[in-house]
Amino acid sequence: REKQPVFYLPESALLIEDFIQYAADVMKIDLLAKRDIFDSFQDGLTRLGVGASKPVLLIDNAHNLGKDVLENIVGLFQLKLPNTPLAHLVLAALPTMESRLQAYELDELAETLTWLPPMQPLHEQEIESYINLALRAVNYDGHPLFTEDALRTLAKQTKGIPALVNDIAHDALFVSFKSGQKLITAEVCVPHLYFSKD
């Protein structure tokens, strides 16, 4: 059996056109300029699924997807024939996602989702593995970026809540990059230190 291609989208989009462009870039789908972007993306998904299992698209922070994306996502990943998915979608979202779908009256999308219980807080020892998994998902394979003190501080600041680990680790990576630091230290993992009013 051939390996299923898995693609990770760590960010969200508000408009379906932006989402398609972003997903196409990640999945290396060439959107033909002279064709409808929707059809062109579906053709690319069909080509990805030829000779292999259907691709899996993991959309992180799906609770931030715009209404336009949520209204169109089922049709985008499904052929005109009923129950013919072009890819498997995994939406990683905060529990508020369910109420957003109800508010937008997106019954079709809600019916296609399987709801899993919220992820439990990570133990301090799990945070490094969690961060490394996220870094590998975006093709980073270099030396460890977070010092041991930074990981302990991150665990304390976030209480192990995965969404907060993501947010603070992302901000710490950004601040370290902007300041030219090669390692993320404990000081950078304390949000109030770099969101000063200066």
C-alpha positions as CSV (number, residue, x, y, z in Angstrom):
1,R,0.0,0.0,0.0
2,E,1.3,3.4,-0.9
3,K,1.9,6.1,1.7
4,Q,-0.7,8.8,2.1
5,P,0.7,12.2,1.4
6,V,0.1,14.5,4.5
7,F,0.2,18.3,4.3
8,Y,0.1,20.7,7.2
9,L,-1.4,24.2,7.1
10,P,-0.4,26.0,10.3
11,E,-2.2,29.3,9.4
12,S,-5.7,30.1,8.5
13,A,-7.3,32.3,5.8
14,L,-10.5,34.4,5.8
15,L,-11.4,34.2,2.1
16,I,-11.7,31.0,0.0
17,E,-9.4,32.3,-2.7
18,D,-6.6,33.0,-0.2
19,F,-7.2,29.6,1.3
20,I,-6.9,27.8,-2.1
21,Q,-3.7,29.7,-3.0
22,Y,-2.2,28.9,0.4
23,A,-3.2,25.2,0.3
24,A,-2.0,24.9,-3.3
25,D,1.4,26.3,-2.3
26,V,1.8,23.9,0.5
27,M,0.5,20.9,-1.5
28,K,2.6,22.0,-4.6
29,I,-0.5,22.2,-6.8
30,D,0.0,24.3,-9.9
31,L,-3.0,26.6,-10.3
32,L,-3.4,27.2,-14.0
33,A,-3.8,30.9,-14.6
34,K,-6.4,30.7,-17.3
35,R,-8.8,28.4,-15.4
36,D,-11.1,28.9,-12.5
37,I,-9.1,28.6,-9.3
38,F,-11.6,26.3,-7.7
39,D,-11.6,23.8,-10.6
40,S,-7.8,24.1,-11.0
41,F,-7.3,23.2,-7.3
42,Q,-9.7,20.2,-7.6
43,D,-7.8,19.0,-10.6
44,G,-4.5,19.2,-8.7
45,L,-6.1,17.2,-5.8
46,T,-7.2,14.6,-8.2
47,R,-3.7,14.3,-9.6
48,L,-2.3,14.0,-6.1
49,G,-4.6,11.1,-5.3
50,V,-3.8,9.1,-8.5
51,G,-1.9,5.9,-7.7
52,A,-1.9,6.6,-4.0
53,S,-4.2,7.0,-1.1
54,K,-6.1,10.3,-1.0
55,P,-4.0,13.2,0.5
56,V,-4.5,14.3,4.1
57,L,-4.7,18.0,4.8
58,L,-4.2,19.0,8.4
59,I,-5.5,22.5,9.0
60,D,-4.3,23.9,12.3
61,N,-6.1,26.8,14.0
62,A,-9.2,26.0,11.9
63,H,-11.2,28.1,14.4
64,N,-9.7,31.1,12.7
65,L,-10.9,30.2,9.2
66,G,-13.2,32.8,7.7
67,K,-16.9,32.2,7.1
68,D,-16.2,32.3,3.3
69,V,-13.7,29.4,3.7
70,L,-16.0,27.4,6.0
71,E,-18.9,27.8,3.6
72,N,-16.9,26.5,0.6
73,I,-14.5,24.0,2.1
74,V,-16.8,20.9,1.7
75,G,-17.4,21.6,-1.9
76,L,-13.7,22.3,-2.6
77,F,-12.6,18.9,-1.3
78,Q,-15.4,16.9,-2.8
79,L,-16.3,16.0,-6.4
80,K,-19.7,16.8,-7.8
81,L,-20.5,13.1,-7.3
82,P,-21.9,12.6,-3.7
83,N,-19.5,11.2,-1.1
84,T,-16.4,11.4,-3.4
85,P,-13.8,13.2,-1.3
86,L,-10.6,14.4,-3.1
87,A,-8.7,14.6,0.2
88,H,-9.2,13.8,3.9
89,L,-9.5,17.0,6.0
90,V,-8.4,17.2,9.6
91,L,-9.4,20.5,11.2
92,A,-7.6,21.2,14.5
93,A,-9.6,23.8,16.3
94,L,-10.6,25.2,19.6
95,P,-13.9,24.0,21.1
96,T,-15.5,27.3,19.9
97,M,-15.5,25.8,16.4
98,E,-18.7,23.9,17.0
99,S,-20.6,27.0,18.0
100,R,-19.2,29.0,15.0
101,L,-20.5,26.3,12.6
102,Q,-23.9,26.5,14.3
103,A,-23.9,30.4,14.2
104,Y,-23.1,30.3,10.5
105,E,-25.7,27.6,9.9
106,L,-23.1,25.4,8.3
107,D,-24.9,22.1,8.8
108,E,-23.2,20.4,5.8
109,L,-19.7,21.0,7.2
110,A,-20.7,20.1,10.8
111,E,-22.2,16.8,9.5
112,T,-18.9,15.8,7.8
113,L,-16.8,16.4,10.9
114,T,-16.0,13.9,13.7
115,W,-15.7,15.8,17.0
116,L,-12.9,14.6,19.3
117,P,-12.6,15.7,22.9
118,P,-10.3,18.6,23.4
119,M,-6.6,17.9,23.7
120,Q,-5.5,17.6,27.3
121,P,-2.8,19.9,28.6
122,L,0.7,18.6,27.9
123,H,3.0,17.6,30.7
124,E,6.2,19.6,31.0
125,Q,8.3,16.7,29.5
126,E,6.0,16.5,26.4
127,I,6.3,20.2,25.4
128,E,9.7,19.7,23.7
129,S,8.4,16.8,21.6
130,Y,5.3,18.7,20.7
131,I,7.3,21.7,19.5
132,N,9.7,19.5,17.6
133,L,6.8,17.8,15.9
134,A,5.4,21.2,14.8
135,L,8.9,22.2,13.5
136,R,9.3,19.0,11.5
137,A,5.9,19.6,10.0
138,V,7.3,22.8,8.4
139,N,10.4,20.9,7.3
140,Y,12.8,22.2,10.1
141,D,15.4,19.6,10.9
142,G,18.2,21.6,12.5
143,H,19.5,21.8,16.0
144,P,17.1,22.3,19.0
145,L,15.8,25.9,19.0
146,F,14.6,26.1,22.6
147,T,16.8,26.0,25.6
148,E,15.8,23.8,28.6
149,D,15.0,26.9,30.6
150,A,12.8,28.2,27.7
151,L,10.9,24.9,27.7
152,R,10.3,25.0,31.4
153,T,9.2,28.6,31.2
154,L,6.9,27.8,28.2
155,A,5.4,24.9,30.3
156,K,4.8,27.3,33.2
157,Q,3.4,30.2,31.1
158,T,1.0,28.0,29.1
159,K,0.1,25.4,31.8
160,G,0.6,22.9,29.0
161,I,-2.4,24.1,26.9
162,P,-1.5,23.2,23.3
163,A,-3.0,26.3,21.7
164,L,-1.1,28.6,24.1
165,V,2.1,26.6,23.6
166,N,1.6,27.2,19.8
167,D,1.0,30.9,20.2
168,I,3.8,31.7,22.7
169,A,6.3,29.4,20.8
170,H,5.4,31.1,17.6
171,D,5.9,34.6,19.1
172,A,9.2,33.5,20.7
173,L,10.5,32.3,17.4
174,F,9.5,35.5,15.7
175,V,11.1,37.7,18.5
176,S,14.3,35.6,18.4
177,F,14.5,35.8,14.6
178,K,14.0,39.6,14.7
179,S,16.7,40.0,17.3
180,G,19.2,37.7,15.6
181,Q,19.1,35.1,18.4
182,K,19.9,31.5,17.3
183,L,18.4,30.0,20.5
184,I,15.1,30.8,22.1
185,T,15.8,31.6,25.8
186,A,13.4,31.6,28.8
187,E,13.2,35.4,28.6
188,V,11.7,35.3,25.2
189,C,9.0,32.9,26.3
190,V,7.5,35.4,28.7
191,P,4.9,37.3,26.6
192,H,4.7,40.5,28.7
193,L,8.5,41.1,28.2
194,Y,8.2,41.6,24.5
195,F,4.8,43.2,24.3
196,S,6.0,46.3,26.1
197,K,4.5,49.7,25.4
198,D,7.7,51.3,24.2
